[in-house]
């Protein structure tokens, strides 16, 4: 970025990034030296193990649990599992998992030649899985080249019926009406399930379960409609909750395009154990990096519990942390769909100027990131007419500040999950503003040292102050103190903490080895700044 | 002879008294066109709108049409026959009045356990009531010196909530339900109420052998506390002070529930 419209001091920006890196470092070290049940299960999924028992419990869970009970998790499941495969009577992973579920498989930590053989076999299985992810990425690139990639801002629309077979026609209808990205919201219960459900699902609360089969069905349906409308329609889901690494893996294998994947969301809004989240997050981001998936971070959520003006700096701080964690895991700038939101109380004087200041600040701090801008939810009152107006102002702010991904706001937000007509009217709103505003971002030049520029610089200064405090106290303590989203989460609290193990010296996970040692050549393709 | 209240007939008001004008919008699962408009007008007539006109119709994909209709409703409402809804039947207390009432009656802090239960992950409601930060400029229950708040957060299994309420000897349990898809809020609340009945089989009533059960959320307007098996329901816009005042009323001032806005009956 050559010229800042806000007069941001490059030194201050650089200082903020250095502080974020310092605050992130102990967490990255934690993630490098620990594993979780879900990271280990993700390896088994990469190696091709799928399916579930009659009660719906996945075979990867049975197998990982059996290894954990007999050998422990600290060495990783790779050596015990492939040792059992090489030396036992099992034809494949599925047969081994079934035997493990029946309590008939025994596992050991192999040594010497046996260990070398197991390591080699595990590596080959993981490499085959990663090759499948690479192939899906190449397939996406071919489709983008053939069908065309829509220009920014991408219009992002949610479907959430709970039934994948209802979601499909709604998603196709939305794509025909102009949606560039379809997100299938997950059933709210899923984030706290320590397994990934199996198969096509028709029941869910406020959303549809993320399963490999649901991913496949929806991607296939969007491929059909992409060919019909002549542009590649992206598919989004959620790599969050207790199974973040496995869901990321399934997303890579089924060619999903964007995944919600925040560094702290699960901790703050789902009360998942902080350590578990950070460890799972690193692996899932390594997978996303490899799969060419754009992550969406969840900073918008802070503003649903905290005041959007007061807490503006927590959004910036979280974005800088998300950026650091993402870069470390191998994601390029073009894969960072950093989130923020239009949530300032509309009754405040100058609320729109404040929104413009915040949105432009994020745009300038992350010039190459496909920013995801979220519509108002907190101040949608049930007055659908006023809500429609507020959504139009949101759309306008998005156009003026060059946002990359615009989630379509619904005037019935907070009343019901969107009806067909709600979605259609909301898209009409976006289309009007997008067409009417055109390249308004080019002409939007806040007055030097005016209200907007000063507000943005103040939020940046507050962000630096907050980062300094986090560096002094440690990020885990900051989270425990309720810094983000006004919610306190102690490092030892929350769900899923018992699924964490410190890696032993002989820990082996071939997927992590491959992801850290080889990268697709085109990983750092930065997109042109808006 | 009793004096009958004179009838007060009313109709919707557009711009003239009694014109009965209303606006409705809906979608029909038919392709856009004049036949679809005729169907919309027929529906409007069946809804009591006559005459009605389709001011806007728009195809939503090949199979659906969206309509905006203005029309005159035939129906008349006698406003005089509508009783004044029951208001809050307990006094609104300040924080210090609440603290004083608890201190003098209980001689200990009042214990409140709060949670979003089941699959609900939206803590906005429970946090507005419980967090110090509060809602609408009012501090939440954590701010009250004589109230001990345990906020269990999101997606708490009912069994965990019951266990915690028992362990903490909770005086009141506050549950928030925001997600309403497939009536999850009603289902979850009934499930919770049943679990509490099982955990406290000998209870005489709220504060008499079991905690007071309070549920809150934006979409409980179609049900009564009795139907859900809880003591009280709070809707959209409830403030922390209203909840605190109700807790004092239901547990201290009028524990038998003779004048509560809830029925006070054990289901």
Contacts between the chains, C-beta under 8 A, distances in Angstrom:
chain1	res1	chain2	res2	distance
A	160	B	181	8.0
A	162	B	181	6.7
A	162	B	182	7.0
A	173	B	60	7.8
A	173	B	61	5.0
A	176	B	61	6.4
A	177	B	60	7.8
A	177	B	61	7.2
A	187	B	119	6.8
A	188	B	119	4.4
A	188	B	120	6.5
A	188	B	121	4.8
A	188	B	155	7.3
A	188	B	179	6.0
A	189	B	118	7.6
A	189	B	119	3.7
A	189	B	155	7.1
A	191	B	121	7.1
A	191	B	155	7.6
A	192	B	155	5.3
A	205	B	118	7.9
A	205	B	119	4.4
A	205	B	179	6.1
A	205	B	181	5.8
A	205	B	182	6.6
A	205	B	184	5.1
A	206	B	119	7.5
A	206	B	179	4.8
A	206	B	181	4.6
A	206	B	184	7.5
A	269	B	121	6.6
A	269	B	123	7.3
A	269	B	154	6.7
A	270	B	121	6.2
A	270	B	154	6.2
A	270	B	155	6.8
A	271	B	153	4.8
A	271	B	154	6.0
A	271	B	155	7.4
A	304	B	124	6.4
A	305	B	123	7.2
A	305	B	124	6.5
A	305	B	127	6.2
A	378	B	124	8.0
A	414	B	218	7.1
A	416	B	180	7.7
A	417	B	181	6.1
A	419	B	27	7.2
A	420	B	27	5.7
A	420	B	60	6.0
A	420	B	64	6.0
A	421	B	25	7.0
A	421	B	26	7.7
A	421	B	27	4.7
A	421	B	60	6.6
A	421	B	66	4.8
A	424	B	58	7.6
A	424	B	60	4.6
A	424	B	66	6.4
A	425	B	66	7.8
A	486	B	127	7.5
A	486	B	131	6.7
A	486	B	133	5.9
A	487	B	123	7.5
A	487	B	127	7.7
A	487	B	153	7.7
